[in-house]
Amino acid sequence: GKGKLSKRDGDRLGFPVFPLEWHPEGGEVSSGYRESGYLPEAVVNFLALLGWNPGDDSEIMSMDQLIEKFDLAHCSRSGARFDYEKGRWFNHEYLQQIPDDRLAQLFKPVLRDNGIDPDNFSDDYIARACGLVKGRIYFVRDLWDQAKFFFKEPDSYNPKDIKKRWSEDTPRIMGELIETLRGIDDFSCASAEPIVLDWIASKGYHLGNVMNAFRLAVVGECKGPHMFDITELLGKDETIRRINLAVERIKA
């Protein structure tokens, strides 16, 4: 906002001010960018554009690019405006550039913190799960909220989605869906999707209602990446098991 940014403003307004967590003697701990989940290169890029611009529309720049483009003539004479949301955006953009296998390694401590042993899953499985949801994250820790259904079955189902997508006929339709899924030999997205969609069309069912009930049963809510990318990674047996659990647990 307007005015000078004090070190006390950060925690009060919900963002870090220090690069690392600061522990003053006898004072309150102030949060740091590292501990808050920011990537070093994202913070450097963000800070470089406070009070300076490259003279073009470039925003995402490596250290070498920042050095190459730097010119004192492009420094502002007035005070820089600190935009915390822009800093979050930079972190999001840099996370998108991280290879999925490296992101998986960063995600493993988050899995452990949430009671999941990453050794129970292959590195390829974790990397593929990260790759399917990383477009929705700003920090590595956000991967848990976006991808937890890949590592454990839903322990609850979104009440609003139940009210909208789960009717008295849904258990019967889910039973038919299970039989359709059982008959699919190749459970890849490319193979399974047209088979399921053809089945829905042949029965005259409402596509949105069936697919959202399917998603609710597998994920626990009606959001997430492409449904058949999810089922390909989970596999046939786990997908069917979750549908059966949902039919037992959810009441219309």
HUURHU-V785895 format. One record per residue. N is the residue number from 1. RES is the residue in one letter. BURIAL is b if it has 24 or more other ideal C-beta (glycine too) atoms within 12 Angstrom, else e. Layout:
BEGIN
N_RES_BURIAL, N_RES_BURIAL
END
This chain:
BEGIN
1_G_e, 2_K_e, 3_G_e, 4_K_e, 5_L_e, 6_S_e, 7_K_e, 8_R_e, 9_D_e, 10_G_b, 11_D_e, 12_R_e, 13_L_e, 14_G_e, 15_F_b, 16_P_b, 17_V_b, 18_F_b, 19_P_e, 20_L_e, 21_E_e, 22_W_e, 23_H_e, 24_P_e, 25_E_e, 26_G_e, 27_G_e, 28_E_e, 29_V_e, 30_S_b, 31_S_b, 32_G_e, 33_Y_b, 34_R_e, 35_E_e, 36_S_b, 37_G_b, 38_Y_b, 39_L_b, 40_P_e, 41_E_b, 42_A_b, 43_V_b, 44_V_b, 45_N_b, 46_F_b, 47_L_b, 48_A_b, 49_L_b, 50_L_e, 51_G_e, 52_W_e, 53_N_e, 54_P_e, 55_G_e, 56_D_e, 57_D_e, 58_S_e, 59_E_e, 60_I_b, 61_M_b, 62_S_e, 63_M_e, 64_D_e, 65_Q_e, 66_L_b, 67_I_e, 68_E_e, 69_K_b, 70_F_e, 71_D_e, 72_L_e, 73_A_e, 74_H_e, 75_C_e, 76_S_e, 77_R_e, 78_S_e, 79_G_e, 80_A_e, 81_R_e, 82_F_b, 83_D_e, 84_Y_b, 85_E_e, 86_K_e, 87_G_b, 88_R_b, 89_W_e, 90_F_b, 91_N_b, 92_H_b, 93_E_b, 94_Y_b, 95_L_b, 96_Q_e, 97_Q_e, 98_I_b, 99_P_e, 100_D_b, 101_D_e, 102_R_e, 103_L_b, 104_A_b, 105_Q_e, 106_L_b, 107_F_b, 108_K_b, 109_P_e, 110_V_b, 111_L_b, 112_R_e, 113_D_e, 114_N_e, 115_G_e, 116_I_b, 117_D_e, 118_P_b, 119_D_e, 120_N_e, 121_F_b, 122_S_e, 123_D_e, 124_D_e, 125_Y_b, 126_I_b, 127_A_b, 128_R_b, 129_A_b, 130_C_b, 131_G_b, 132_L_b, 133_V_b, 134_K_b, 135_G_e, 136_R_e, 137_I_b, 138_Y_b, 139_F_b, 140_V_b, 141_R_b, 142_D_b, 143_L_b, 144_W_b, 145_D_e, 146_Q_b, 147_A_b, 148_K_b, 149_F_b, 150_F_b, 151_F_b, 152_K_b, 153_E_b, 154_P_b, 155_D_e, 156_S_e, 157_Y_b, 158_N_b, 159_P_e, 160_K_e, 161_D_b, 162_I_b, 163_K_e, 164_K_e, 165_R_b, 166_W_b, 167_S_e, 168_E_e, 169_D_e, 170_T_b, 171_P_b, 172_R_e, 173_I_b, 174_M_b, 175_G_e, 176_E_b, 177_L_b, 178_I_b, 179_E_e, 180_T_b, 181_L_b, 182_R_e, 183_G_e, 184_I_b, 185_D_e, 186_D_e, 187_F_b, 188_S_e, 189_C_b, 190_A_e, 191_S_e, 192_A_b, 193_E_b, 194_P_e, 195_I_b, 196_V_b, 197_L_e, 198_D_e, 199_W_b, 200_I_b, 201_A_e, 202_S_e, 203_K_e, 204_G_e, 205_Y_b, 206_H_e, 207_L_e, 208_G_e, 209_N_b, 210_V_b, 211_M_b, 212_N_b, 213_A_b, 214_F_b, 215_R_b, 216_L_b, 217_A_b, 218_V_b, 219_V_b, 220_G_b, 221_E_b, 222_C_b, 223_K_e, 224_G_b, 225_P_b, 226_H_e, 227_M_b, 228_F_b, 229_D_b, 230_I_b, 231_T_b, 232_E_b, 233_L_b, 234_L_b, 235_G_e, 236_K_b, 237_D_e, 238_E_b, 239_T_b, 240_I_b, 241_R_e, 242_R_b, 243_I_b, 244_N_b, 245_L_b, 246_A_b, 247_V_b, 248_E_e, 249_R_e, 250_I_b, 251_K_e, 252_A_e
END
